[in-house]
């Protein structure tokens, strides 16, 4: 499957973003870069979808947002996981693990292949 054929299933982006900010606050570009690098370039998040997701999760109380200065010395909004966001991440990780295991069973492959 090519990169252009890859599309994020509904709800996937939120869990990826929550995971990206789980260890340290990141600005939008940093979140997108973390996802790209962690997936060896397989997943690339479009700006519009990313910022919609960040704003939605901030409104839900899953993310805190604070203005700061990026590594390029530019003003940027940094997002960090809240307690509620950590609970949502744990819930979503479990749900996605069960989903992936089920798909691998259907495909006749061991999990993680």
matplotlib code that plots the C-alpha trace (Angstrom):
import matplotlib.pyplot as plt

x = [0.0, 1.4, 1.5, -1.3, -3.5, -3.0, -5.8, -6.3, -9.4, -11.8, -10.4, -6.9, -5.5, -6.6, -4.8, -1.7, -1.7, -2.3, 0.6, 2.8, 2.4, 2.4, 6.1, 6.6, 4.7, 4.9, 3.7, 1.7, 4.6, 6.4, 3.4, 3.2, 7.0, 6.9, 4.1, 6.0, 9.3, 7.8, 6.0, 9.1, 7.3, 4.3, 1.9, 1.9, -0.8, -2.2, -2.1, -5.9, -6.7, -4.0, -5.0, -8.7, -7.8, -5.6, -8.3, -11.1, -9.0, -8.1, -11.9, -12.5, -9.9, -7.5, -4.8, -3.5, -2.2, 0.5, 2.3, 6.0, 9.0, 9.8, 13.3, 13.2, 12.7, 9.1, 6.0, 4.1, 1.3, 2.6, 0.2, 0.6, -1.5, -3.9, -5.0, -8.2, -6.1, -3.9, -7.0, -8.3, -5.0, -5.0, -8.5, -7.8, -4.6, -6.4, -9.2, -6.7, -4.7, -7.8, -8.8, -5.4, -5.2, -8.6, -7.5, -4.3, -6.3, -8.5, -5.3, -3.8, -0.7, 0.7, 0.1, 2.6, 3.6]
y = [0.0, 3.4, 6.5, 8.0, 5.0, 5.0, 6.8, 7.2, 5.4, 7.5, 8.0, 6.9, 10.4, 11.3, 8.3, 9.1, 12.7, 11.7, 9.3, 12.0, 14.3, 11.6, 12.0, 15.7, 18.8, 19.3, 22.0, 21.0, 20.5, 18.5, 16.2, 15.6, 15.1, 12.6, 10.6, 10.6, 9.5, 6.9, 5.2, 5.4, 7.8, 5.6, 8.0, 11.7, 13.9, 16.8, 20.1, 20.7, 17.3, 17.7, 21.1, 20.1, 17.2, 19.3, 21.9, 19.2, 17.4, 20.7, 21.5, 18.0, 18.6, 15.9, 18.4, 21.6, 24.3, 26.9, 29.4, 29.0, 29.3, 26.6, 25.3, 27.7, 30.6, 31.0, 31.5, 28.2, 26.6, 23.5, 20.8, 18.5, 15.5, 16.2, 13.5, 13.0, 12.8, 10.1, 8.1, 8.5, 7.4, 4.2, 3.4, 4.1, 2.1, -1.0, -0.6, -0.3, -3.3, -5.4, -4.2, -4.8, -8.3, -9.1, -7.8, -9.9, -13.0, -12.4, -11.9, -15.1, -13.2, -13.0, -9.6, -6.9, -8.4]
z = [0.0, -1.0, 1.3, -0.8, -0.3, 3.4, 5.2, 8.9, 10.3, 12.2, 15.7, 14.8, 14.6, 18.2, 19.7, 17.7, 18.8, 22.5, 22.3, 20.7, 23.6, 26.3, 27.2, 26.6, 25.4, 21.6, 19.1, 16.1, 13.8, 16.4, 16.8, 13.0, 12.9, 15.8, 14.0, 10.7, 12.3, 14.7, 11.7, 9.5, 7.2, 6.6, 8.2, 7.5, 9.0, 7.1, 8.9, 8.7, 10.3, 12.9, 14.1, 14.1, 16.3, 18.7, 19.1, 19.6, 22.3, 24.0, 24.3, 25.7, 28.4, 27.2, 26.3, 28.0, 25.6, 26.4, 24.2, 24.0, 21.6, 19.2, 18.4, 15.4, 17.8, 16.6, 18.8, 18.9, 21.0, 22.9, 23.9, 26.9, 28.1, 31.0, 33.6, 31.5, 28.4, 30.0, 30.8, 27.3, 25.9, 28.1, 27.0, 23.3, 23.3, 24.7, 22.2, 19.3, 20.5, 20.5, 17.1, 15.6, 17.1, 15.6, 12.1, 12.3, 13.2, 10.1, 7.9, 9.4, 10.7, 14.2, 16.0, 15.1, 11.7]

ax = plt.figure().add_subplot(projection="3d")
ax.plot(x, y, z, "-o")
ax.set_aspect("equal")
plt.show()
